[in-house]
Amino acid sequence: MRRLISGMIGLSMLLGGCATTSQENISRLDLIKKRNELICGVSGKIPGFSFMGSDGSYQGLDVDICKAFAAAFLGDASKVQYRPLTAAERFTAIKTGEIDLLSRNTTFTLSRDSSAGNGLSFAPVVFHDGQGLMVKRESQITNIKGLANKSICVGSGTTTEQNINDAFESQSLPYQPIKYQDLNQVVAGYLQGRCSAMTSDRSQLAAARSGFKNPEDHIILDDVLSKEPLAPASDGRDFLLADAMRWVIFSLISAEEQGITKANILEKVKFATDNPQLKPLRRFLGIEGDLGEKIGLGNDFVVKVISSTGNYGEIYNRHLGSNSEVPIPRGLNNLYTNGGVHIAPPFN
């Protein structure tokens, strides 16, 4: 059977029908391992999500997701090359192979997921968001209707651009979009008075406002224009890489569900090792079974991930918690047991 399959693959290659990814050729996951480095596409301009700190290192929730992938794939969370990308560049970077995967505030949509669209494969959602509007307090604008016939700064080539048009059109409200290539330009246009409001995901509005000279002079309106489930993405043809990414994210969520943290992970490993009857925990931590091997990873990939970044809640609190520079209430981003929507399937 193995020879038959090998022959069929060889024939497909001779006929020019081979895929460029894991279906009939090497997976990007194998290339990452061979290179011994993960090339991760990020924004690099959104505090709390991906932003270059004063020490020259990247920080944020999206950055820690990159680190979690590197820990799982390579056993070392530091082996990441961050590639800052604009919204317009991000999908081309995946298609051309400039990056291995994307961890950059990207909304999971049908057209992006479909082979007829961008042909991406999305990992589980890492941040549930919604699009909003920010205005200057002195404008006395209190809702979307107050922006009728006014200009709004928006990033081009994003779901944000489509959503703002849909929202205003649905209420028969005329407006003038002022389009920019990235969030920094949107913010600059807004602060320079080129528009009456700026629109983006509410998380990005909060992140941008945190860097303003007088943040209290700007308000985020209560109107929520859309749902924006933000998720990492990769080439949709590479099933092995997609599987690995999917279960790395689920491992972060499941670890929080089980109370497994960066501080106690080694203690949990010892406890599970000493108690062979704890089958689910032993499988989760890779002490028995071959769950990691099924997705191209080491069986102890969960231990490597949690040892490096902590669980999902730890990542969230570090960058978006109440004591962070960009505090955003967890809301939907809580575990399902705490009123949120994050849940992980069984590790069986």
C-alpha positions as CSV (number, residue, x, y, z in Angstrom):
1,M,0.0,0.0,0.0
2,R,2.8,2.4,0.9
3,R,4.5,1.8,-2.5
4,L,1.2,2.3,-4.3
5,I,0.6,5.7,-2.5
6,S,4.2,6.7,-3.2
7,G,3.8,5.8,-6.9
8,M,0.5,7.8,-7.1
9,I,2.1,10.8,-5.6
10,G,5.1,10.5,-8.0
11,L,2.7,10.2,-11.0
12,S,0.8,13.3,-9.8
13,M,4.0,15.2,-9.7
14,L,5.0,14.1,-13.1
15,L,1.7,15.2,-14.5
16,G,2.1,18.6,-12.8
17,G,-0.8,18.0,-10.4
18,C,1.2,18.2,-7.2
19,A,0.2,20.6,-4.5
20,T,2.7,23.0,-2.9
21,T,1.9,22.0,0.7
22,S,1.3,19.0,2.9
23,Q,-1.4,17.3,0.7
24,E,1.2,15.8,-1.6
25,N,4.4,17.6,-0.7
26,I,6.2,19.0,2.3
27,S,4.3,20.9,4.9
28,R,5.3,24.4,6.0
29,L,5.6,22.9,9.5
30,D,8.5,20.7,8.2
31,L,10.1,23.8,6.7
32,I,9.8,25.6,10.0
33,K,11.5,22.8,11.8
34,K,14.3,22.5,9.2
35,R,14.9,26.3,9.4
36,N,14.6,26.1,13.2
37,E,12.8,29.4,13.2
38,L,9.2,30.6,12.8
39,I,8.5,33.6,10.6
40,C,5.4,35.1,12.1
41,G,3.4,38.0,10.5
42,V,2.2,40.7,13.0
43,S,1.0,44.2,12.9
44,G,3.7,45.6,15.2
45,K,1.7,48.8,15.7
46,I,-1.1,47.9,18.1
47,P,-0.3,48.2,21.8
48,G,-1.6,45.2,23.8
49,F,-1.6,43.0,20.7
50,S,1.7,43.5,18.8
51,F,3.9,46.4,19.4
52,M,7.7,47.1,19.6
53,G,8.7,48.1,23.1
54,S,11.4,50.6,24.1
55,D,13.9,47.7,24.3
56,G,13.3,46.8,20.7
57,S,11.4,43.6,21.4
58,Y,7.9,42.8,20.3
59,Q,5.1,42.5,22.9
60,G,1.4,41.7,23.0
61,L,-1.2,39.0,22.8
62,D,-0.6,38.3,19.1
63,V,3.2,38.1,19.8
64,D,2.7,35.6,22.6
65,I,0.6,33.5,20.3
66,C,3.6,33.5,17.9
67,K,5.8,32.4,20.9
68,A,3.3,29.6,21.8
69,F,3.5,28.3,18.2
70,A,7.4,28.4,18.3
71,A,7.4,26.6,21.6
72,A,5.2,23.8,20.2
73,F,6.9,23.5,16.8
74,L,10.5,24.0,17.8
75,G,10.6,23.7,21.6
76,D,11.9,27.2,22.0
77,A,9.5,30.3,22.2
78,S,12.4,32.6,21.3
79,K,12.9,31.2,17.9
80,V,10.6,33.7,16.2
81,Q,11.3,36.2,13.5
82,Y,8.5,38.9,13.6
83,R,7.5,40.3,10.2
84,P,5.5,43.6,10.6
85,L,2.8,43.7,7.9
86,T,0.1,46.2,6.9
87,A,-3.5,45.0,6.3
88,A,-3.0,45.2,2.6
89,E,0.3,43.1,2.7
90,R,-0.8,40.3,5.1
91,F,-2.6,37.8,2.8
92,T,0.0,38.2,0.0
93,A,2.7,37.4,2.5
94,I,1.1,34.1,3.3
95,K,0.5,33.2,-0.4
96,T,4.0,34.0,-1.5
97,G,5.6,32.2,1.5
98,E,7.1,35.4,2.9
99,I,5.8,34.3,6.3
100,D,4.9,30.9,7.8
101,L,1.7,32.1,9.5
102,L,-0.2,35.2,10.5
103,S,-0.9,36.4,14.1
104,R,-2.2,39.8,13.3
105,N,-5.7,41.0,14.4
106,T,-7.3,39.3,11.4
107,T,-11.0,38.7,11.3
108,F,-12.2,35.2,10.5
109,T,-14.6,35.5,7.6
110,L,-16.2,33.2,5.0
111,S,-14.5,34.8,2.0
112,R,-11.1,34.7,3.6
113,D,-11.5,31.1,4.7
114,S,-12.9,29.8,1.3
115,S,-10.7,28.5,-1.5
116,A,-12.5,30.9,-3.8
117,G,-11.4,33.8,-1.6
118,N,-8.1,34.2,0.2
119,G,-7.8,30.5,0.7
120,L,-6.7,30.8,4.3
121,S,-7.0,28.3,7.2
122,F,-7.9,29.9,10.5
123,A,-6.9,28.7,13.9
124,P,-9.4,29.1,16.8
125,V,-10.3,32.7,17.7
126,V,-7.9,34.3,20.1
127,F,-9.8,37.5,20.6
128,H,-13.5,38.2,20.2
129,D,-14.0,41.8,19.2
130,G,-16.4,44.2,17.6
131,Q,-16.0,47.3,15.4
132,G,-16.5,50.7,17.0
133,L,-16.2,54.4,16.5
134,M,-14.1,56.9,18.4
135,V,-14.8,60.7,18.5
136,K,-13.4,63.7,20.3
137,R,-15.3,64.4,23.5
138,E,-15.7,68.1,22.5
139,S,-17.6,67.0,19.4
140,Q,-20.6,66.1,21.7
141,I,-21.4,63.2,19.3
142,T,-22.9,60.4,21.3
143,N,-23.9,57.8,18.7
144,I,-23.6,56.8,15.0
145,K,-26.4,59.0,13.9
146,G,-24.4,62.0,15.0
147,L,-21.9,61.2,12.3
148,A,-24.3,61.6,9.4
149,N,-22.7,63.7,6.6
150,K,-19.3,63.6,8.4
151,S,-16.0,62.1,7.5
152,I,-14.6,59.0,9.1
153,C,-11.0,57.7,9.0
154,V,-10.8,54.0,8.2
155,G,-8.2,51.5,7.1
156,S,-8.5,50.4,3.5
157,G,-8.5,46.8,2.4
158,T,-10.0,45.6,5.7
159,T,-13.3,44.2,6.9
160,T,-13.5,47.5,8.8
161,E,-14.0,49.4,5.5
162,Q,-16.9,47.1,4.5
163,N,-18.5,47.1,7.9
164,I,-18.6,50.9,8.3
165,N,-20.2,51.2,4.8
166,D,-22.8,48.5,5.7
167,A,-23.6,50.1,9.0
168,F,-24.2,53.6,7.6
169,E,-26.0,52.3,4.6
170,S,-28.4,50.2,6.7
171,Q,-29.4,53.3,8.5
172,S,-29.5,55.5,5.4
173,L,-26.8,57.7,6.8
174,P,-24.5,59.4,4.3
175,Y,-20.8,59.8,5.3
176,Q,-17.4,60.4,3.7
177,P,-14.7,57.7,4.2
178,I,-11.1,58.9,4.5
179,K,-9.0,55.8,3.7
180,Y,-5.5,55.0,4.9
181,Q,-3.2,52.0,4.6
182,D,-2.6,51.2,8.3
183,L,-3.8,52.0,11.7
184,N,-1.0,54.6,12.5
185,Q,-2.1,56.6,9.5
186,V,-5.8,56.3,10.5
187,V,-4.9,57.6,14.0
188,A,-2.8,60.4,12.6
189,G,-5.6,61.5,10.3
190,Y,-8.0,61.5,13.2
191,L,-5.8,63.5,15.5
192,Q,-5.0,66.0,12.8
193,G,-8.7,66.7,12.4
194,R,-9.0,65.2,8.9
195,C,-12.1,63.3,10.0
196,S,-14.8,63.6,12.7
197,A,-14.3,60.0,13.9
198,M,-12.1,57.0,13.4
199,T,-13.3,53.4,13.2
200,S,-11.6,50.1,13.9
201,D,-12.0,47.2,16.2
202,R,-12.9,48.4,19.7
203,S,-9.7,46.8,21.0
204,Q,-7.6,48.8,18.5
205,L,-9.5,52.0,19.4
206,A,-8.7,51.4,23.1
207,A,-5.0,50.6,22.2
208,A,-4.7,53.7,20.1
209,R,-6.3,55.9,22.7
210,S,-3.9,54.6,25.4
211,G,-1.1,56.4,23.5
212,F,-2.8,59.7,23.1
213,K,-1.5,62.8,25.0
214,N,-4.9,63.2,26.7
215,P,-6.8,59.9,26.4
216,E,-9.8,61.2,28.4
217,D,-10.5,63.7,25.6
218,H,-11.6,60.9,23.3
219,I,-14.6,58.5,23.8
220,I,-15.5,55.2,22.2
221,L,-19.2,55.2,21.3
222,D,-21.4,52.5,22.5
223,D,-22.4,51.5,19.0
224,V,-21.0,48.1,18.0
225,L,-21.0,47.8,14.3
226,S,-20.0,44.2,13.8
227,K,-18.6,41.0,15.3
228,E,-14.9,40.6,14.8
229,P,-13.5,37.2,15.7
230,L,-9.8,37.6,15.4
231,A,-7.7,34.5,14.7
232,P,-4.3,33.4,13.5
233,A,-4.2,32.2,9.9
234,S,-2.1,30.1,7.5
235,D,-2.2,28.8,3.9
236,G,-5.4,26.9,3.6
237,R,-3.8,24.1,1.6
238,D,-1.5,23.1,4.4
239,F,-3.6,20.8,6.6
240,L,-0.7,19.6,8.9
241,L,0.3,23.2,9.9
242,A,-3.4,24.1,10.4
243,D,-3.9,21.2,12.7
244,A,-0.9,22.0,14.7
245,M,-1.9,25.7,15.1
246,R,-5.5,24.7,16.0
247,W,-4.4,22.5,18.9
248,V,-1.8,24.9,20.2
249,I,-4.5,27.5,20.7
250,F,-6.8,24.9,22.2
251,S,-4.0,23.9,24.6
252,L,-3.8,27.4,25.9
253,I,-7.5,27.5,26.6
254,S,-7.7,24.0,28.0
255,A,-4.8,24.7,30.3
256,E,-6.7,27.6,31.8
257,E,-9.8,25.5,32.2
258,Q,-7.7,23.0,34.2
259,G,-5.9,25.6,36.3
260,I,-2.5,24.7,34.7
261,T,-0.2,27.8,34.7
262,K,3.3,28.7,33.8
263,A,4.1,28.6,37.5
264,N,2.7,25.1,38.3
265,I,3.1,23.2,35.0
266,L,6.1,21.2,36.2
267,E,4.3,20.4,39.4
268,K,1.4,19.2,37.3
269,V,3.7,17.0,35.2
270,K,5.1,15.4,38.3
271,F,1.7,14.8,39.8
272,A,0.4,13.2,36.6
273,T,3.5,11.1,36.3
274,D,3.1,9.8,39.8
275,N,-0.6,9.0,39.3
276,P,-1.2,6.7,36.3
277,Q,-4.9,6.6,36.9
278,L,-5.2,10.3,35.8
279,K,-5.5,9.4,32.1
280,P,-7.0,12.7,30.7
281,L,-4.3,14.8,32.4
282,R,-1.5,12.4,31.4
283,R,-2.7,12.5,27.7
284,F,-2.9,16.3,27.8
285,L,0.6,16.7,29.1
286,G,2.0,14.0,26.8
287,I,3.0,11.6,29.5
288,E,1.2,8.8,27.7
289,G,-0.4,8.5,24.3
290,D,0.6,10.0,21.0
291,L,-1.6,13.1,20.6
292,G,1.3,15.3,19.7
293,E,2.5,13.0,17.0
294,K,-0.9,13.0,15.3
295,I,-0.4,16.7,14.5
296,G,3.3,16.7,13.7
297,L,4.4,17.8,17.2
298,G,6.2,16.3,20.2
299,N,3.8,14.6,22.6
300,D,4.8,17.1,25.3
301,F,4.0,20.1,23.2
302,V,1.5,21.4,25.7
303,V,4.2,21.4,28.4
304,K,6.5,23.4,26.2
305,V,3.8,25.9,25.3
306,I,2.6,26.5,28.9
307,S,6.1,26.6,30.3
308,S,6.9,29.4,27.8
309,T,3.8,31.6,27.7
310,G,1.4,30.4,30.4
311,N,-2.2,29.7,29.6
312,Y,-4.6,31.9,27.6
313,G,-5.8,33.8,30.7
314,E,-2.2,34.5,31.7
315,I,-1.4,35.9,28.2
316,Y,-4.6,38.0,28.2
317,N,-4.0,39.4,31.7
318,R,-0.4,40.2,30.9
319,H,-1.2,42.4,27.9
320,L,-4.9,43.4,28.3
321,G,-5.7,42.9,32.0
322,S,-6.7,45.6,34.4
323,N,-3.1,46.3,35.4
324,S,-1.8,46.4,31.8
325,E,-1.3,49.6,29.7
326,V,-4.3,48.6,27.5
327,P,-6.9,47.4,29.9
328,I,-9.8,45.7,28.1
329,P,-12.4,43.7,30.1
330,R,-12.4,40.1,29.1
331,G,-16.1,39.9,28.4
332,L,-16.6,37.3,25.6
333,N,-12.9,36.4,25.9
334,N,-13.5,34.6,29.2
335,L,-13.8,30.9,29.5
336,Y,-17.3,29.5,28.8
337,T,-17.5,28.7,32.6
338,N,-17.1,32.4,33.4
339,G,-19.6,33.9,30.9
340,G,-17.3,34.0,27.9
341,V,-17.2,31.9,24.7
342,H,-13.7,30.3,24.9
343,I,-13.9,26.5,25.1
344,A,-11.5,23.7,24.0
345,P,-12.5,20.3,22.7
346,P,-11.3,17.2,24.5
347,F,-7.7,16.1,24.1
348,N,-8.6,12.5,23.3
